[in-house]
């Protein structure tokens, strides 16, 4: 028996279809006007809330910037997004996961990520040499990386290569598709239903929240980059 198939794989759905399905789940149909506008706003808020839900691997990207003699702080993100005054700025970067110092021979040396207190405890923050550590400051309008040691003239022109987290893009036009992989479409619709239920059908809010949290947890569990883990017991030898 032949199996019917279209030989297509939907990456995701148009925003208008996501909104339509979310409204249908709370008992509303034939929505238009302000209902569409408020749904799109709620969907953007939902994407921002996902930023507090852990790491989304489809939003991890790689970039690099060139070191400058005696400059320790580099701007990774600026809210204006034009990058005109900051050559290192990337619009939409939210945080840095890991970084490496790359010399002129393209040989990488991993940098250690430290926190504010550790950096503050460094006695001579202007000491120059080959960078070995970095810390990240996340402000409202920018994200910066401060490296230690400060590059000297011998590191001028070398680079810092790093992996960073991108923010999920706003939905934009109703004909756009969401900036999410297909695995997150169910929880995107469920989450929007939960948000809309608080406005239009509060009696369903608790139920929609349970559906949403369940869908999101499944998506987060599937998302990731699995690798093998090996645990080896430490061997002790008695002294003679």
MARKENU-784628 format. One record per residue (C-alpha): residue number from 1; residue in three letters; y, x, z; chain. Coordinates in pm, 1 decimal, padded with zeros to 6 digits, always signed. Layout:
N
num|residuo|yy|xx|zz|cadena
NUM|ALA|Y|X|Z|A
...
END
This chain:
240
num|residuo|yy|xx|zz|cadena
1|UNK|+00000.0|+00000.0|+00000.0|A
2|UNK|+00338.3|+00138.8|-00102.6|A
3|UNK|+00592.7|+00210.8|+00170.1|A
4|UNK|+00942.7|+00085.8|+00093.2|A
5|UNK|+01200.6|+00359.1|+00128.6|A
6|UNK|+01549.4|+00435.2|+00007.2|A
7|UNK|+01504.6|+00812.8|+00039.0|A
8|UNK|+01835.2|+00827.3|+00227.6|A
9|UNK|+01915.4|+00941.6|+00577.7|A
10|UNK|+02226.4|+00802.8|+00742.8|A
11|UNK|+02407.5|+01075.5|+00932.1|A
12|UNK|+02606.6|+00807.4|+01110.2|A
13|UNK|+02792.4|+00485.6|+01034.1|A
14|UNK|+03148.0|+00407.8|+00934.0|A
15|UNK|+03374.9|+00341.8|+01232.5|A
16|UNK|+03423.7|-00020.5|+01123.5|A
17|UNK|+03045.9|-00074.9|+01140.5|A
18|UNK|+03024.9|+00087.0|+01484.6|A
19|UNK|+03303.2|-00140.3|+01610.0|A
20|UNK|+03144.3|-00447.7|+01454.9|A
21|UNK|+02807.6|-00379.3|+01618.1|A
22|UNK|+02970.3|-00305.3|+01955.7|A
23|UNK|+03157.6|-00636.1|+01951.5|A
24|UNK|+02843.7|-00826.9|+01852.9|A
25|UNK|+02664.5|-00688.8|+02158.7|A
26|UNK|+02917.4|-00856.6|+02386.6|A
27|UNK|+02916.7|-01182.2|+02192.4|A
28|UNK|+03220.0|-01144.2|+01962.8|A
29|UNK|+03217.0|-01169.3|+01583.8|A
30|UNK|+03466.6|-01171.5|+01298.1|A
31|UNK|+03704.2|-00941.8|+01485.0|A
32|UNK|+04031.6|-00829.8|+01329.9|A
33|UNK|+04386.6|-00718.9|+01403.4|A
34|UNK|+04445.6|-00601.3|+01760.1|A
35|UNK|+04073.9|-00620.2|+01843.8|A
36|UNK|+04005.1|-00347.7|+01587.4|A
37|UNK|+04297.8|-00139.1|+01710.0|A
38|UNK|+04194.0|-00151.9|+02074.8|A
39|UNK|+03830.0|-00077.2|+01982.7|A
40|UNK|+03931.9|+00237.8|+01795.3|A
41|UNK|+04141.2|+00348.0|+02092.1|A
42|UNK|+03846.6|+00288.0|+02326.7|A
43|UNK|+03618.6|+00490.1|+02099.4|A
44|UNK|+03858.1|+00786.5|+02112.6|A
45|UNK|+03862.7|+00760.0|+02492.3|A
46|UNK|+03483.1|+00751.6|+02490.7|A
47|UNK|+03471.8|+01077.8|+02292.5|A
48|UNK|+03708.4|+01236.3|+02543.6|A
49|UNK|+03484.6|+01118.9|+02826.5|A
50|UNK|+03191.9|+01291.8|+02659.4|A
51|UNK|+03378.6|+01617.3|+02714.6|A
52|UNK|+03289.7|+01575.0|+03083.2|A
53|UNK|+02922.0|+01512.0|+03008.5|A
54|UNK|+02808.9|+01866.4|+02948.6|A
55|UNK|+02768.1|+02081.7|+02640.9|A
56|UNK|+02731.9|+01918.7|+02297.7|A
57|UNK|+02563.7|+02174.7|+02074.1|A
58|UNK|+02687.9|+02029.2|+01746.1|A
59|UNK|+03040.6|+02111.5|+01864.0|A
60|UNK|+02972.0|+02484.1|+01918.7|A
61|UNK|+03133.0|+02717.8|+01663.8|A
62|UNK|+03190.9|+03089.0|+01617.9|A
63|UNK|+03512.9|+03279.1|+01561.6|A
64|UNK|+03678.0|+03614.2|+01628.2|A
65|UNK|+04018.8|+03774.8|+01669.2|A
66|UNK|+04152.3|+04126.2|+01627.2|A
67|UNK|+04247.5|+04329.8|+01932.4|A
68|UNK|+04601.1|+04457.4|+01969.4|A
69|UNK|+04692.9|+04769.6|+02164.2|A
70|UNK|+04811.3|+04692.2|+02520.0|A
71|UNK|+04761.5|+04314.0|+02476.0|A
72|UNK|+04518.1|+04154.8|+02719.5|A
73|UNK|+04589.4|+03779.2|+02674.9|A
74|UNK|+04505.5|+03594.0|+02354.2|A
75|UNK|+04567.4|+03227.8|+02276.5|A
76|UNK|+04250.8|+03052.2|+02159.2|A
77|UNK|+04394.1|+02699.5|+02128.1|A
78|UNK|+04742.4|+02550.2|+02104.9|A
79|UNK|+04808.9|+02176.1|+02104.8|A
80|UNK|+05043.2|+02197.7|+01804.0|A
81|UNK|+04755.4|+02314.2|+01589.1|A
82|UNK|+04971.3|+02487.7|+01328.6|A
83|UNK|+04882.9|+02841.4|+01438.1|A
84|UNK|+05210.3|+02975.4|+01297.1|A
85|UNK|+05307.2|+03189.0|+01595.3|A
86|UNK|+04956.8|+03260.6|+01727.8|A
87|UNK|+04722.6|+03408.9|+01471.5|A
88|UNK|+04424.4|+03368.6|+01706.2|A
89|UNK|+04480.5|+02996.7|+01777.4|A
90|UNK|+04212.2|+02748.2|+01672.9|A
91|UNK|+04302.1|+02381.5|+01675.0|A
92|UNK|+04055.4|+02181.5|+01884.0|A
93|UNK|+03893.6|+02465.9|+02082.9|A
94|UNK|+03812.2|+02347.7|+02436.8|A
95|UNK|+03636.2|+02640.5|+02605.2|A
96|UNK|+03458.3|+02969.8|+02538.1|A
97|UNK|+03086.7|+03001.2|+02603.4|A
98|UNK|+03025.1|+03372.1|+02545.1|A
99|UNK|+03197.9|+03667.4|+02386.3|A
100|UNK|+03125.6|+04018.9|+02262.7|A
101|UNK|+03333.5|+04324.5|+02189.1|A
102|UNK|+03272.6|+04437.5|+01829.3|A
103|UNK|+03365.2|+04792.2|+01733.2|A
104|UNK|+03452.0|+04934.8|+01391.7|A
105|UNK|+03081.1|+04982.1|+01312.3|A
106|UNK|+03016.6|+04608.0|+01376.3|A
107|UNK|+02815.3|+04689.8|+01687.1|A
108|UNK|+02847.2|+04423.4|+01957.4|A
109|UNK|+02868.1|+04477.6|+02332.9|A
110|UNK|+02849.0|+04156.3|+02540.2|A
111|UNK|+03141.9|+04073.2|+02766.9|A
112|UNK|+03093.8|+03925.4|+03111.7|A
113|UNK|+03274.1|+03597.9|+03179.7|A
114|UNK|+03451.2|+03601.3|+03516.4|A
115|UNK|+03647.7|+03343.3|+03711.7|A
116|UNK|+04007.6|+03340.1|+03830.3|A
117|UNK|+03930.3|+03485.5|+04172.1|A
118|UNK|+03733.8|+03777.1|+04029.3|A
119|UNK|+04011.2|+03860.5|+03785.9|A
120|UNK|+04271.5|+03832.9|+04061.2|A
121|UNK|+04074.3|+04081.6|+04270.3|A
122|UNK|+04094.8|+04350.9|+04000.4|A
123|UNK|+04319.3|+04622.7|+04138.0|A
124|UNK|+04468.6|+04747.2|+03810.1|A
125|UNK|+04488.1|+04471.1|+03549.6|A
126|UNK|+04679.2|+04689.5|+03305.6|A
127|UNK|+04410.7|+04960.2|+03294.2|A
128|UNK|+04323.7|+05037.1|+02932.7|A
129|UNK|+03990.0|+05105.5|+02771.0|A
130|UNK|+03697.1|+04928.4|+02609.9|A
131|UNK|+03694.1|+04558.4|+02716.7|A
132|UNK|+03397.3|+04455.5|+02930.8|A
133|UNK|+03505.6|+04128.0|+03094.8|A
134|UNK|+03705.8|+03815.1|+03013.2|A
135|UNK|+03823.9|+03498.0|+03179.3|A
136|UNK|+03942.4|+03170.4|+03031.6|A
137|UNK|+04237.6|+02956.3|+03134.7|A
138|UNK|+04240.4|+02595.0|+03015.4|A
139|UNK|+04586.1|+02439.6|+03023.7|A
140|UNK|+04706.8|+02103.8|+02890.6|A
141|UNK|+04858.9|+02252.6|+02577.2|A
142|UNK|+04656.4|+02570.4|+02526.8|A
143|UNK|+04345.7|+02771.7|+02607.8|A
144|UNK|+04376.8|+03145.9|+02662.1|A
145|UNK|+04135.1|+03435.5|+02695.7|A
146|UNK|+04235.0|+03732.7|+02909.2|A
147|UNK|+04024.4|+04043.5|+02861.4|A
148|UNK|+03971.5|+04342.7|+03086.0|A
149|UNK|+04008.0|+04630.8|+03024.2|A
150|UNK|+04325.4|+04602.7|+02817.8|A
151|UNK|+04265.0|+04745.8|+02468.2|A
152|UNK|+04404.1|+05092.3|+02413.6|A
153|UNK|+04498.8|+05247.5|+02080.8|A
154|UNK|+04134.6|+05347.3|+02024.5|A
155|UNK|+04035.4|+04976.6|+02027.9|A
156|UNK|+04324.0|+04864.3|+01808.1|A
157|UNK|+04183.8|+04669.3|+01511.1|A
158|UNK|+03845.9|+04609.0|+01674.0|A
159|UNK|+03750.2|+04247.2|+01734.9|A
160|UNK|+03629.4|+03999.7|+01994.9|A
161|UNK|+03358.9|+03771.4|+01857.3|A
162|UNK|+03298.7|+03454.1|+02055.4|A
163|UNK|+03130.6|+03114.2|+02057.4|A
164|UNK|+03355.1|+02825.9|+02155.8|A
165|UNK|+03328.4|+02451.6|+02217.4|A
166|UNK|+03515.9|+02224.5|+01980.1|A
167|UNK|+03658.4|+01891.8|+02085.8|A
168|UNK|+03509.6|+01585.4|+01917.8|A
169|UNK|+03750.1|+01470.7|+01647.7|A
170|UNK|+03937.8|+01141.6|+01677.6|A
171|UNK|+03793.8|+00858.3|+01470.3|A
172|UNK|+04094.5|+00823.1|+01237.7|A
173|UNK|+04056.6|+00562.9|+00961.0|A
174|UNK|+03809.6|+00277.2|+00997.2|A
175|UNK|+03624.9|+00401.7|+00688.3|A
176|UNK|+03560.7|+00742.0|+00848.3|A
177|UNK|+03233.0|+00829.3|+01013.5|A
178|UNK|+03217.6|+00945.8|+01373.3|A
179|UNK|+03217.2|+01319.8|+01443.3|A
180|UNK|+02868.6|+01292.7|+01596.8|A
181|UNK|+02511.0|+01356.9|+01474.6|A
182|UNK|+02276.1|+01065.8|+01412.1|A
183|UNK|+02109.0|+01117.8|+01753.0|A
184|UNK|+02429.4|+01009.0|+01927.5|A
185|UNK|+02496.8|+00695.2|+01721.6|A
186|UNK|+02302.5|+00464.1|+01960.7|A
187|UNK|+02491.2|+00584.8|+02268.7|A
188|UNK|+02821.9|+00577.6|+02078.5|A
189|UNK|+02773.3|+00209.0|+02000.5|A
190|UNK|+02641.3|+00134.4|+02350.1|A
191|UNK|+02932.5|+00318.9|+02510.4|A
192|UNK|+03187.8|+00132.1|+02301.5|A
193|UNK|+03018.2|-00197.3|+02395.4|A
194|UNK|+03054.6|-00102.7|+02761.1|A
195|UNK|+03423.2|-00020.0|+02719.8|A
196|UNK|+03495.6|-00338.9|+02524.7|A
197|UNK|+03304.3|-00555.4|+02770.3|A
198|UNK|+03550.2|-00454.0|+03041.4|A
199|UNK|+03827.0|-00609.4|+02830.1|A
200|UNK|+03659.9|-00911.7|+02674.4|A
201|UNK|+03346.3|-00996.9|+02872.5|A
202|UNK|+03351.5|-00842.6|+03223.0|A
203|UNK|+03035.3|-01033.5|+03321.0|A
204|UNK|+02840.1|-00805.3|+03087.1|A
205|UNK|+03001.6|-00479.0|+03195.7|A
206|UNK|+02733.5|-00372.9|+03442.8|A
207|UNK|+02456.8|-00449.6|+03196.1|A
208|UNK|+02635.8|-00266.0|+02915.2|A
209|UNK|+02692.7|+00032.2|+03143.7|A
210|UNK|+02319.2|+00058.8|+03215.0|A
211|UNK|+02239.0|+00046.4|+02843.6|A
212|UNK|+02503.5|+00309.1|+02773.6|A
213|UNK|+02393.6|+00553.4|+03043.3|A
214|UNK|+02031.7|+00519.1|+02934.0|A
215|UNK|+02113.7|+00585.7|+02568.3|A
216|UNK|+02340.7|+00877.9|+02655.2|A
217|UNK|+02084.9|+01048.4|+02876.4|A
218|UNK|+01824.7|+01032.2|+02601.0|A
219|UNK|+02068.6|+01180.2|+02349.4|A
220|UNK|+02172.4|+01460.7|+02585.0|A
221|UNK|+01807.9|+01541.5|+02659.4|A
222|UNK|+01733.2|+01570.4|+02286.0|A
223|UNK|+02045.0|+01770.8|+02210.0|A
224|UNK|+02027.3|+02143.7|+02264.9|A
225|UNK|+01877.0|+02468.2|+02148.4|A
226|UNK|+01533.7|+02503.8|+02310.7|A
227|UNK|+01378.0|+02844.5|+02356.4|A
228|UNK|+01073.9|+02988.9|+02526.0|A
229|UNK|+01094.7|+03077.1|+02895.2|A
230|UNK|+00873.9|+03338.9|+03055.0|A
231|UNK|+00841.1|+03385.0|+03431.6|A
232|UNK|+00680.1|+03709.1|+03546.9|A
233|UNK|+00607.9|+03780.2|+03913.7|A
234|UNK|+00752.4|+04099.9|+04051.6|A
235|UNK|+00494.9|+04365.2|+04133.2|A
236|UNK|+00513.4|+04549.6|+04465.8|A
237|UNK|+00328.9|+04873.0|+04536.5|A
238|UNK|+00251.1|+04972.2|+04895.7|A
239|UNK|+00407.2|+05292.4|+05016.0|A
240|UNK|+00175.0|+05586.0|+05076.7|A
END
